[in-house]
Amino acid sequence: QVQLVESGGGSVEPGGSLSVSCLASGSTFNRFAMAWFRQAPGNEREFVAAISWNGAVTSYTDSVKGRFTIFRDNAKNTVDLQMNSLKPEDTAVYYCAGRISYDNTWRAPHEFDYWGQGTQVTVSS
């Protein structure tokens, strides 16, 4: 079993920056494709960014391209999301998710087997 624990997040004014981090337990992290999702109140959980098992391939939803960066450190079992130029519409609970895969095509929540508990990101003036 793998457990994912998010940290970071918080509150920031529009235009500011925040980062969220996800720490995975276990020794198989380097076999996992990882992703970040977010869910705002009343909305469905949506894909934000994904990264392949070795960090070589990343992908983003259009609304965060150029502002968010996903990266991982397999030696530390972490995957991070750096968020810049934040907007009020980025406000949500952010979740990290993972599945054992050497592919990087997974985008839907049901395609991921492991989830963290979520961390709140609030962008407001």
Buried (B, 14 or more C-beta within 10 A) or exposed (E): EBEBEBEBBEEBEEEEEBBBBBBBEEEEBEBBBBBBBBBBEEEEBBBBBBBBBEBEEBBBBEEBEEBBBBEBEBEEBBBBBBBBEBEEEBBBBBBBBBBEBEEBEBBEBEBBEBBBEBBEBBBEE
